[in-house]
């Protein structure tokens, strides 16, 4: 079975569980266009849209591997702090896949931990998302935003908007993989271990 066939099966399984096209795209780190193509494959064009599938399960299955990754990200954060001349106060993990990485980075750096849940796809009233009350708040804090894969930038943009709306200061965005060509979002630097692009 090809990788594309496996992805199609995953997309169909997630659709059967009731996930929207947007939710499936977030879950699998694919564009909504690619999810649509996988859902209709064989009925329309055989040419897929340009996209890159990202899987990092071999890192995520062991906490020691996440800890090693967190040390790399902590080094990147310190480099950015030196460049900007300002320290950071907290690490914000974006649910779901950014949370374990943010937790290990916050532990490595001994700073506060913020948990951010993006806006649900069925709500369209201008809400940027929310933070979880059992973790740190954002007010007057310089915050590093962490997610696993930056696909379109929409989720991280929502996190930046949330921070600004709640008197937080977005200082840096981190991801394992950046699928875009930009180096910042709304003036906030973006750093990733890997950058992909279609040639």
N, C-alpha and C positions, 0 to 999 in steps of 0.2 A: 504494500500500500504506500502510495506517495505521500509526501508531507502535505501537499494540497488536499488530498483525499482525507487525511487525518484532520486537517483544519476544518474541512467541510463537515465532517462528523461532529467535531466539537461545536461548531456553530449551530448545527441542527439540534444537538442535545441541549444547548443553552436556550435556544428558541423554544423548545418543548417545555423547558422549565419556566417559561414566561418572561425571559429577559428580552428587553427591547433591542433593536439594532444598535443603539448607542451603548447600552450596557454590555452587549456582547463585544463591541469594539474595544471598550475599556478593559474588559476581562482578558481579552486575547491580545491586546496591544496592536490592534489593526485599525485601519481607517474604516469608517462606516461604509464607504464605497466598496471596500474589499469584502466586508461582511455581506453586503447586498449581492455582490458578485458570487460569493460562495453559496448564498441561499438560493440563487437562481441559476447556478451553473448547469449547463446542458440545455437550458431553455433560451438563452440569449447568446451574447457574444462569448466566444471561447477565449478571448484575450483578456487576461486579468488586469485590473488597475495596478499601477506602480505602487508597491507597498513592500514592507519588510516585516516578517514575523520575528518577534523577539521572545525567546524562552530562556529563563535563567534558573530553572529548577535545580540544577546541580549546585548552585550557590545557596539557594533558599532552604534546602533540606537539612542543613547542619548549621547550628548557631555559631560554631567556631568559624565557619567560612564567612558568615555575616560579620563576625567580629573583625576578621582580617579586612573585609571590605570597608567596614566602619573606620578602621585606622587609616586607610587610604583617603577616605572622604574627610576625616578630621585634619589630615595634612593639607588637603585642598582648602578647607575652611580657614586654617591658620594662615595659609598663603594669601587668601583673599582678605583676611583681617589685617595682615601686614600691609597689603597694597592700599586698603581703604583707610587704615589708621584707626579702625574702630573694632571693638570686640563684639561678640555675639552673646545674647542672653539665653536663647532657646533654640531648639530644633523642633520643627513642625513636620510630622509625618502625615502624608495624605493616605487616607483609607483606600484600599485595604493594603496593597503591596508596599506602600512607602512606610508603613508603621513599623514593621520589624527592623528595617534598616535605620529609621530615625531613632528608634529606641536604643540600638547599639551605638549609634553615633553620639547620642546624648550621654550615654553611660561612659563612653570613651573620653568625652570632653568635660564631663561633670557639669552639665548645664541642664536647664529645665526642659521638659518634654511636653509638647503640645500635640494633640491629636485632632486632625481636621477631617471632617466628612464633607465631601463635595455635595453640591446641590443635587437632589434627586432629579432624574430625567422627567418625571411627571409634574414637576413644579416649575412654573415659569413666571414668577412674580417678582423677579429681581433679586431673590435671595441668593447669596454667593455660596452658601454652605454654612457649616457650623463647627465649632470646636466642642470637644467632650468636656463636661464640667469636672470630671474627676482628675483632670490633668491641668497643666499650667494654662494661664490666660495669656493674652497677647498684648495688652495695654502697655505702652511705653517700652516695649522690648524689641531689640534687634533680633530678627528671626531668620533662620535658614530653613527653607522649604525643601522637603525631600520626597521624591517619588521614584518609582523604579524605572519607568519608561516615559519619556516625553514624546508623545505622538503628534498631537496637533497643537499643544500648548494651552488648550482650553481649560483643563483641570488646574494647572499651575496658575493661569491667569485668574481663575476664580479664587484661588488661595491668596494671591497677591491682593486682589480686590477686597477680600474679607479682612486681611490684615490692615489695609489702609482705612477701611470703614470702621474698624474697631481700635484705632489709635496704636496699631502695631507698626513696626518698621521692617518691611521685607528687605533683607540684606543680600541674600544669595539663594539661587535655586540649584538643587543638585538632582541628578538622575544617573542611573547606571548607564542608560542609553538615551541619546538624543537623536530622534529621527528627523529633526529639522535642521535648517542651516543658520538659524539665528543664534546670536551669542548673548542676547538679553531679551527679557520680556518686560515691557513697560519700564525700561530703564534698570531693571534688576538683573545682574549678571547671571548667566546660566552656565554651569559647568557639568560635564558628564565624563564618565570613564571612556565611553565609546560614542562616536557619531557615525550614523549610517546615512547613506544616500544612494538613490538609484542612479546608475550610470547610463 
